[in-house]
């Protein structure tokens, strides 16, 4: 018997003997025993005569006696049914060949509602003080097979007719509207309309107790936001965004939303941020619910961009689906990019395209690793898919799309997208399909240009200098390790010279090219300080290295306030990366940072703050004697902006200022600024007595909680205990994650250990542990010891998936010695698994990069003088 199965083992894709056309699926979940039973009739098109049908199934038991195939009045009973667990496939063998043509495969099965946030799983909630279970699905990338046997590949699209049998008092939702509902006693049977053609990973079912708010789009499509009972008013903001966004995408893609309704629902236990299931989008509570009194401006923005991202998928992903997971970036990169388009249209005052630079930066950071991967990755096993839901697929993906849009022009780009959606609607497409439509539409060599960005990993750094009225440009692959890779790109270069009116653009195809800029140089009046900025507005996915002369002129341009926000951001971020890669001194980075003292823009300051955290850690490691000076420099650097904003929100101030105030105060507290910490603690005590006080609005809470934790140690635990009390009393997920993030900033290793153990207790939902892992510099060693001791428990609790990988990256990446990298390698040598391999390599590489940086800083000649001068500079 075994012999027959061997041919199907170890394959990355299912054999194509038969293709599914329609699933008639019945499920009956039991929310008390957490088991479910089901039956499915799958209409198949048998393409070639076969005795075998091979499909996906995992963690299900299938009753052999209930498996048969019916074709034109003849019934074929299954001879053998074998589940091959390691390949997650079900092989059904028949005694004779099945005839070519249409037939129906029927089977009955049962499974468990697991607690691992994938497949058909259970989430817990409280209702009237008692704990209850809800049943939820999360099938992307490859977990529909944990709920019912199916062809669990994105290209195997079919229609779905779903029926649920559930307790009659519960709400039961699926992708489509209810067709009919029959109640018998305390059970009800709910029949849903048949879905249009779709992939298995987009099928969704949720059963539990919920409230909802409802509205309609301008075309009359009903939209609902469901959430836990009692939280309905927190769904209004997301509802507003959805009702405005659907018509916007209908116009942008020139195609209507393709289902009769849209439901969005907040799930208390949810591993990802959200999931774009067709017509029933599931979210973490923090990504869907917004509470006027207790949510911060940053939460509001997160809800808007996540809702827009998931709704973009209804076209890009659901209507037109990637052919295989290699093309995941087509779904995610696009939805990320389009979500900014929609958010900008709804909230222009948020300047969201400037904030988009943070996405690009995350992409550049990960792609600066030798252990990165190309946008398009060959996937050979379902277990490898999870790890590519990362900054390359989402953020680099979105950034190269923005680069292409800016190169082709927005009108031509939009027309091509609409043609692409029309051509591939209800079917599947590969990356090349998109390029060829864009190429037809624009007449530009899109395929050739874009292959250099999607098929090879990494990106270039373009080094520029002026020589005899020519701009000499040279590209090499940028790596944070400081070594040079051998990649080469077709780079859409843009530059401007002395003003935004004098600009040029061209495609750089060679390793080095010289560009005549005589006309630009002549047209500019200020010869002496003539600045040149390459990668105008940061629309390109590459870094720029200027020679000393051009760098000095750009610094002067920043201080003279003549550069755009995006360009200032780019100069700062490139300089930071070049310093980390040891291509530029730390002193020159610090001098550049000093020129941002009077900066007002949220996105630039936010990046300046996150760079300052990293720099202060690396200096503490490299030259411990300088750490107090460097902290003083950063405190002085941020005080100008912090004083301009003050502690209290001003009437009618911008959304961006509201976000900035919290980040600035957080930085001042983290760098140990006593006045900030004292004021924070004063406000915190008022808040403890009155949770509705105006002195601690949501935008300030994270900063205040961090300030409180700066003074906590084993002999004074009061602030820690108070934060735990707030954690236990609140039912707002956003408040809980704020607190977890702040706790980890404590400087006392003993308290850090307590906090880490708290993360694993039942009070913290497993999805939220990761927020508490970003421990202080002083807590790194404690966190690493803790991870080693708890690894088996953590691995068992989280199984495979991206939550598990966050434990590794958060704990390992902050180290900066070669010895530590070796220790990590040795620990994981006997514990490695395919689904953590990439993250582990990346984290160890980051430790090496930090160690190189430390050594390079230790060799810097005048660093001490430079830092001292900056720390005590009188402005």
N, C-alpha and C positions, 0 to 999 in steps of 0.2 A: 504493500500500500504506500509506504513512505516514498518509494522511488518516484511515483507519479507526481508528488508534490515538489520534488527538488527543482524541477524546471522553473517554478514560480518564486523560489526563494531569492532574497538578496537583490531584487530588481528595484530600480528607483520609481518605475511607473507600472501601472497595471497593464496586463495584456489587453489588446483591443478585439477580443473575440466577439464581444457584445457591447452595445452602447445603451445606457439608460435614457428613456424618453420621459417617464413620468413616475413619481413615487406617490403611492397612496399609503400614508403613514398614520398609524393609530398608536397613541402612547397613553399609559395610565401611570402617573407618578404617585407614589405613596410618601407623603411628606413626614410621616411619623417614623416609619421603618427606614426611610431614605433608600427605597428600592424602586425600580420601575419595570413594567412589563410593556411589550410592544409587539406590533405586527406590521409587516410592510408588504405591499404588492408592488413590484417594480416592473413597469412595462419596458421591455427590452427590444432592441433591434439586433438580432443575431446576425453578425456580418459574415462569419465563415463557420462551416460545420464544426462543432466542438463538443466534446464530452464534459468539458470543464467550464465552470463559470468562476471567475476570480474577482473578488471585490474587497473593499476594506472593512475591517471590523476590529475593535480592540476592547478588551475588558467587558465583553458581552458573552452570555452563554446562549447558543442557538440550538434549538431543539431539532435534531436531525429528522425526526419523524414528521415535523411540520414544514419541511422544505420540499417544495415541488415546483415544476415548471409546466405551464399550460400553453399549448400552442395549437391553434385551429382544432379545437375539440379533443385533443389528445393530452393526457396528463403524464408527465415523466416524474417518477419519484426519485429523490436523491439517494444514491448508493452510499456515499460517504460525505461527511461535512467536517472539514478540518480547519481549526483556527491556528494560524502560525503567528504566535504572539510577537516574536522579534521583528517580523515584517508587517505586523498589524493587517494581515490579510486573511480572508475566509475563502477556502477553496471548496467548491461544491462539485462533486463528481457524479455524473449520471451513467447508467448502464449502456446507453446508446447515444449516438450523436444527436444533438438538438438541430432541428431543421432551420435553415436560414430564413430570416424574416421576423415578423413580430410575434412576441409571446410575453407571458407574465411569470416572473419569478416571485414565489410567495414564501415568506418565512415568519416564524414567531421567535421572540428573543426576550431576554431579561438582563437587567444591569443594575448598577448601584449609582445613586446620586452622590458623587464623590465630594470631598471637601478641598479639591485642588484647583478650583476656579477654572477648570477646562472641561470640555465635553458637556454632558448634562450633569449639572452640579447643584449643590445646595448652598444657600447663603442664609445667614441667621439675622433675625431682627426681633425687636421687642414690640409687643402690642398689648396695651393695657397691663404693662408690667410683667407679661409672661413671654418667655423666649419661644420663637417659632421659626420654622424653616420655610424658605421659599425655594422653588425649583427654577433654575436659570440655565440657559445654554451659552457657551462660548466655543465656537467651532473653528475660528481662524487660529492657526493655519490649517491644521489637519486633525481636528477632533470631533467632527460630525460622526466619525466611525465609532466613537465611544457612546453614541446615543442610538444609532441604528446602522445596520449594514448598508453600505452605499459605495458608489464610485466617488471616492473623496478626493477628486482632483479638480482644479478650477475649470479645466476645459470640458469636463463632463457635465454640461448644463442640462437641466431637465425641469419639468414643472412639478410642483408639490401640492398635494391635496392632503391637508393635515387635519386630524381629528384628535381631540383630547378628552379624557375622562378624568374629572377632578372634583374635589369637594365643592358643593354648590355655593358656599359663601365666598369663595375665592375669585379673584380676577384672573382670567386666563387669556394671555395675548400670544399672537403669532404674527408672521409677516403680513398676512392678509386680513381683511375685515371678516367678522363672523357671518356665516351664511345662515346657520340655524343653531338653536340651543335647546336641548331637551333636559328637563330636570326630573330625576326619579329619586325620591327620598332625599338623602343628603349628598347625592352625587349628581353632577350634570355632565352631559356629553355635548361638547362644542365642536361644530363643524365649521371650518374656515373655507373661504373661497379658494379656488385653485390659483396658484401663483403663476406669474409669467415665467418664462424660462430663466433659470438662475443656477449658480454654483452651490454646492452643498455647504461651503463654509459660511454662506450668508443666511442659512435657515436659522430661525430663532423662535424660542418658546420661553415664556416667563409665566410662572404661576405663584400667586401670593396675594396678600392684602395690600391694596394701594388706593391712594387718592389721585385725582388728576385735575389739571386745568386744560381748557380747550379753546382753540380759536380756528379761524379758516384763512387760507391764503387768498389773495385777490382773485384766483381762479376757482375758489370754492373748495379747495382740498382741506379736509379736516386734519388738524394737527393737535396732538395731545402730549403733555408732559406728565408722566406718572411718577409718583414717589411714595415714600413711606407715609402712612396715615398721619395726618397732622402737619405735614411739611409742604402741602400743596402750594401755598403762596410763594415758596422758594422756587417754584418752577416758572414763574411769570416771565422772568428776564430771558431765559432760554427759549421760551415759547415765542416771545417777541422777535428774537433773532431768527428763529426757524421760519416764522411766517413771512418775514421780509426776505430771507435768503433763498427760499425755493423759487420765487418768481425771478430773482436776479440770475440764478443759474439757468433757469429755463431760457432766459434771453441770451445769456452769454454762450451757452452751448447750442442754442437754436433747436432745443428739443425739450418737450414737456417732461415733468416728473412723471415716472411711468407707473406708479401704483395709485390705488384709490384713496389711501390714507397714509399718514406718517405718525408713528408713535415714537416717543423718546422716553426712556425710563432709567431712573437712578437705582443702581444695585449696591447694597451695602458692602458686599465682598466682591471685588472685581479687580483682576490682575492688571489689565492695561488701563489706559485713560478712558477709552471708549471703543465701541465696535460698531461698524457701519451696516449691521444686518439690514437687508432690504426691508424697508417699511417698519422695522422695529429696532431702533438704534438703542444699544445699551451703553450706560455710562457709569463711571465711578460717581459717587455723590458730589465730590469736589469739582467735577468737570461739568456738572449739569445744574446744580442747585446754587442759588444766589440769594442771600438773606440781607436785606437792606441794612439791618442794624449791625450784623456781626461779620459780614464778608468784607474783605479789603478790595481796593480798586484792582489789585493784581488778580484776585479771584474772578472779578467781573470779566476782565480781559481774557482769562483762561477759558471761561464758559463760552464766550463769543467765538474765540478761534477754534475751540474743539467742536462746537456745534457746526460751524461753517465747514470744518474739515470733514466731519462725518457726512454732511449733506452733499458735499462735493462728490463723495464716493458713490452717491446714488446714481450719478452719471458715470464718473470715472472710476470703474471698479465693479459696480453692480450691473449697469446697463452694458458697458463694454468692460470685459474682464481680461486680466492678463492670462496668457496661455498656460504659463507654469510659474512657479515661485521665483525662478531666475529673473522674472520681469516684475517682481514685487514693487520695485522702485517706481514703476509706472503708476501703480495705484497710489503709493504713499507720497512720493515726491510731488506728484501732481496735486493731490488733495491738500498737501501742506501749502503749496504755492497758491492755489486757488482760494484757500481759506483766508489768506491775507488780502486777496483781491476783494472778497466779499466783506471782510471786517472793515477794510478801508472805506468801502462804499457806505457802510452803515455808521461808522464812527470815524469820520475823517480827522477829528481833533486828537485821536490817539497816535497819529503819525506812525501807523503800524508798519509802513514799508521801511522806516528807519529801524524799527525794532526787529524787522526781518533779518537785519545784519547779525543778530544774536544766533539765528538759525545757521547762517552761513559760517559763523565762527565755530559753532559746535561741529559742523561738518569738516571744516579745515583742521580742527584740533585732532579729530579721530583719524582723518585721512593723512595726517602728517606722521602716522606710525607706519613702520615697515610691516607691522601685523594688521594693517587695515585690509580692505578687500575692494575689488572693483564694484561699481554700482550694480553691474550684472554679475551674479554669482552662480556658478553651476551648483545645483542642489541635487544630491544623489540619494538622500535619505530624509524622510519626514523629520527626523530628530535634528537635522541641521537648519531647519527653517527658522526656528525661534530666534537664533542669534543674529539673523540679518535684519530683524526689526530694530534698526539702530540708526545712528546719526548719518550713516552713509545713505541708506535707502530713503530716509525722510529728508534730512537737511541738505546733504550734498545734492540729492535728487532735486529738491525744490530749487536749490541755488543754480544748478546748471540749466534748469528750465527758465529761471529768471534771466540768466545770461543770454540764453537763446532768444527769449522774447525781446530783450533789449537790443539784440543784434538784428533781428528780423523786423522789429517794429510791432507795436501792439495790435494794429488793425489786421495786418497780414497773418499774424499769429492766431488771433481769434477766429478769423475765417477758416484757417486750416483746422483748428480744433473742432469747429462745428462740422466740417466735412468728415473728419476722422470719426466723430461720435456717430454721424449718420451712417457711414460706411460699415462700421463694426458693431452697431447696436445689436443687442441680444446675442452677440457671439464673443469670440476671444481674439486678442491681438498681441503681437510681440512688439518690442521696442522698435524694430526696423519698420514695422507698419506705420507707426507714428511718424518716423523720420521721412518715409517716402511721401506721406500726405503733405507734410510741411515743406518738403522739397518741391513738390508739384506746385504748391500754392505760392511759394516765395521765389522760385527760380534760383535759390541759393544752394550751395553744396552741403546741405544739412547733414546727410548721412556721414560724409567724410569728417566734417567738423565734429559731430557729436560722438562718433565712435571713439575718438581720442579721449573723450571724457567719461564714457560709460563702460568701455571694455578694458581700460587699464586703471589700476588703482593710483591714488596719489594726484598731485597737481604741481604746477611749476611755481618757482619763485623767479620773477623777472628782475634781473639786476640792471639798473640804468645809470648812465652818466652822460654828461654833455662833452662832446669833443668837436671843436671846430664847426659849430652850428649844426652838428648832427647829434641826434639822440641815439646812443649806442645801447642796444638791448640784448640781453643774453638770458636764455631760459635754462634752468636745470631743475630736476625734480627736488622739491623741498621735503626734507625729513627732519623731524624734531631731534633726532639723534645727532644731527650735525653732519651726517654723511650724505653723499649725493646719490640719488637713484639714477637710473638711466632712462626714465620715461621722457617722451617728447609729445607736445600738444600742439594743436592748432589753437592759438590764443587770440580771442577778439580783444585787441589792445585799444584802449581809449586814453587820451591824455589831454590836459589843458595847461595853459601856460600863462601865468600872471593874471588871468581872469577867465571866467567861465564862457566868455564870448570866443576866446581863441582856443578852439579845440580841434582834435584830429582823431580819426579811428582807422585801424587797419587790421588785417588778419596776419598774425605772426606765425609763419609756418616752419621757419628754420630754427636751428639752435641759437644763432645770433643774427641780428639784423640791425642796420643803421637807418635811421629815419631822418630825412632832411626837415629840420624845424626852423629854418631861416625865416620863413614868412611869419611863424608864430613869434619868434624872438623879436623880429622887427616891429610887429604890430603892438608890442607891449611897451608901455611908457617907463615902468620902473626897472631899468636895466640892472641896477646894482643888486636888488633883492629879488630877482626874477625867480619865482617858484614854479616848479613843474610838478603836477600831480598826475600819476599814471593810475589807470583803473578808476576813471571818473565815477563818482557816486557809488563806488564799490559794487558794480553790477557783475563783475567777472569773478570766477572762482579761482583766484590765484593770489599769491602774495607779491609785494614789490619791495626790492631792496635798493635804496638810493645811496649814491656815494656821499661822503661826509659833507661836501659842499652843498649838494641838493637837500640833504637832511637838515642842515642848518637853516636853509632858506624856508623849508616847510615849517620848521619850529617857529620861525619869525612870523610866517603867515598865520599860524594858529594864534600866536599872541596878538597879532593885529586884527584877529576876528574877520578874516576875509574868506575862510574856507567853509564849505557846506558841512553840515552835521555828519553826513555819511562819509565824507572824505576825512574829517578829523578822526572819526571812529576807525576808519581803515588804516590810517597812518599809525595810530596807537596800537591797534591789534597786530599789525605786521611787525612793528618794532618789538613788541612783547614776544612774539613767536621767534623772531630772529635772535633775540637775546637768549631765550631758552635753548635754542639750537646752537648756542655759542658762536653765532656769526656776528654778534654785536655785543659791546660791553654792557654790563648792568648799569654802569654810570650813565651811559648815553640814554638808556631806557628811562632812568630816574629823572634825567634832565628834561626829557620829553614830557614825562608825567607832570613835572612841575609847571609846564607851560599851560596845563589845563585847569589851573587854580580858579579861574573865573568862569569856567564852563557852566552853562545853565541847562544843557540838554539832558533829558533823562537817559537816553540810550548810551550816550558817550560816558556819562558819569557812572552809570551802572556797570559798564565794562571796566572803567577805571577802578572802581571799587573791587570787582572780582579779581582784577590783575593785582591790586595791592595786597589782597589776602595771600595770593600765591607767592608774591615777591617776599612778603614778610616771613613766610614759612621757610622759604629757601635760604634767606639771609640768616634766620635763626639757626639753620642747620650748618651753613657754610662758615659764617663769622659770628658766633654767638655774642661777642662783645658789641656788635653793632645793632643788636635787635631793638634795644630801647630807642636808639637814634632813629631807626627806620620807622618805628611806630610813631614817634613824635613828628617825623616828616609827613606821614600819612594823615595824622590828626590835623596838622596845620593845613594840609592840602584840602581837606574836606570841610574845614570849618567855615570858609567863606560861603559855600553853598548852603551849609546847614543853618547858618545864621540868617541867610536870606529867607529861607523857608520857615524858620522857627519851629516850635513844637506843635502849635495848634493850627488845624486846617483853616484856611482863609475862605471867606464867603466867595463862592463862584470860582475857586481856583481850578486849574486843569487836572484832569485825570492823571496826567503824567507827573505833575508836581506831587499829587497825593501818593503815587508809587515811590517817587524819589525820596520824599521825606523819610519814609520808613527805612529805605536802604542806607541813607546817609547816617541816620542815628544808629542803625545796626552796626555800621562800620566803626563809628566813633566808640561805641560800647566795646566792640570786639578788640579794638586797639587799646582799650584800657583808659579812655578819657574820663577822668573822675567826675567832672561836672555832669556829663551826659548820664553816667551810671547813677549818680545820686538823684538826678531829676526823674530818671526812669523808675527808680525804686520808690520815690515819693508817690508817683502816679499809680504805681502798681498797688500800693497799700490802700489808696482810695478805691481802686477798682475791686480789691478783694472784699471791701465792705459793701460796695454797690456796683453790681455787674452792668448797670445801665448808665454809669457815669459818663459824662462827655469828655473827661480828661484822658480816656484811653480808647480812642476810636480804633476800629479794626486795622487801619493802615499802620498804626504804631505798634500793634501788639507784639508782632514777631521781634521787633527791635527791643522792646521793653523786656520781653521774656529772656532774650539773650543777655541783656544788661543784668537782669536779676541773677542769671546763672554764673556771671563773672565773679560774683561775691560768694558763691556757694562753695563750701568745703566740708570736710567731715566734722569739723567742730561747729560749723554754722550751716545747718541743713534747711533752715526755715523757708528760703525761697524755693528750694527744690520740692519740699512737701506742699507748698502752696500751689505750685504749678501742677503737681499730680492731682491735687484736689480739683482744680479747674478742669483738668483733663477728664476726670471721672464724672464731673457734673454736666459737662456740655454734651449735647447730642449732635452738634454741628461738626461734620468731618473736617471742614477746613480749619476749625479751631484746634481739633486734635492734632492735625498734621503740623500746624504752626508750633504747637508745644513740643512735639517730638523733635522737630528740627532744632529748636532752641536748647533743649536739655543737653544735647550732645556737645554744646559749646563750652560746657563746664571745664575748668582747668584741673580739677582734682581727679587723679586716676581712680581712686577708690569709688568716688561717686559715678564716674564714667562706667565702671564695671556694673554698678547697681542699675544704671540706666540701660545698658546693653541687655542685662538679664530681664529687665522689665519689658523690653521689646518682644521677648519670646513668650511672655505670659499671655493668658487668655484675654486680658483686658485690651490687648492691641491686636486688631485684625491683621492677619498675616500680610495683606496687601500694603499695610502701612509701616511695617518694620523698617523698610528701606529709608524712611525719612529720618530715622534716628541714628543712621550709621556714619554720618559725616562728623566724626568726633574731632575735638580740638587737637592741636599740635601735641599737647602734653598727654593726650589720651591714646596716641597711635599704637604704642606698644601693648597697652592693655587690650585694645580692640583686637589686635592680631592674636594675642594669647587666647582671648575669648573665642575668636573664630575657630582656632585649632581645636579647642576643647569641645565646642558645640557643633563642630562640622557635621558629624553623623546625624545629630538631631535636626540641624538646619536642612541638610540634604534630604532627609526623610520627609520633613514637613513641606518643603517647597517643590520636591521632585525636580523635573527639568523645567526650563522656562526662564523668562528674563528676570523674574524676581530673585531667583537663586544667583544669577550672574552678578546682580547688584551688590550682594554681600562681598563677593571677591573684589570687584573693582573699587568699591568704597573703602575697603579695609587695606588693600595692598597698594593701590596707586599713590597714596601720599608719602610713601617711604622714599628715601633718597640715598641708599647705599648699596653697593654691589653685593655686600655680605647678606643684606636683607633679601635681595632678589634671589640669591642662592638658596637661602633658608625657605623661601616661599616655593621655589621649584622643587626642593627636596620634599617638603610636606605634601605637595599635590602629586608628586611623581606616582604614588601608588593609589591616588584617589581621582585620577582624571577621567572624564567622561566626554564623549563627543560634544555634548551640549554646553560644556563649560570651556572647552579647549581654546576657542578663539579669545574669549574674555580673559582667560588666564594669561595667555601669551601677551595680549595687549597691556594688561596690568603690570606684568613683569617688565615689559619694554618701557612703560612709563617710569618705573623705578630707576632703570638704567639712564633714562633721559635726565631725570632729576639728579642722579649721581654725577653725570657728566657736567651738568650745570653748576653743581656745588664746586667741583674741581676747578672749573673755569673761573668762577667768582673768587675762589681762594687765590688765584694767580693774578687777579686784577691789581695793578700797581697803586693807583690813587683812589681806590674805592672809599677807604676810610675818610679821607679828606672830603671827598665829594658828598658822602652821606652826612657828615657832620655839618658841612656848609648848608646843605638843604634843610637839615633839621632845625638849624638856628637862624635861617634866613629871615630878615625882617622885611615884611612886605610894605 
